[in-house]
Amino acid sequence: MLKKLDEEMWFFIYLLEHYAAYKDRATGDVLKEWDEKGITQEIYDGYFQYHQERIENAFDDIDRLLSTAK
């Protein structure tokens, strides 16, 4: 049985892989960009919101984070 943290990590991986496919980019490149922009933890912490919505809403939010991150 998965623990809560495990469920969050599985969803994060799912979101990362699907976002990379949506952008037609390598998963590693996407994660590197998130890390460089300092938004990886914020995306990970969005589990409770993102897993309840359409995945495209998460993609829109990630795009917004990327455009506003320093």
Residue, then its C-alpha position, 0 to 999 in steps of 0.5 A: m500500500l502506498k503511503k501519502l508521501d509516495e502518492e504525492m511522489w507518484f503524482f509528481i512524476y506523472l505530472l512531470e512526464h505528461y508536462a514534458a510530453y505536452k511540451d515535446r521535451a525530454t523529462g530531464d530537461v524539464l526538471k532541470e528548468w524547474d530546478e533552475k527556476g526554483i519552482t520544483q518544490e512549489i509544483y510538488d507541493g501543488y499535489f492537493q490542487y493538481h490531482q483534483e483538476r484537469i491536468e491542463n490546469a496544472f500545465d497552465d499553472i506551471d507555465r505561469l510559474l515559469s514565466t514569473a520565476k526569477 
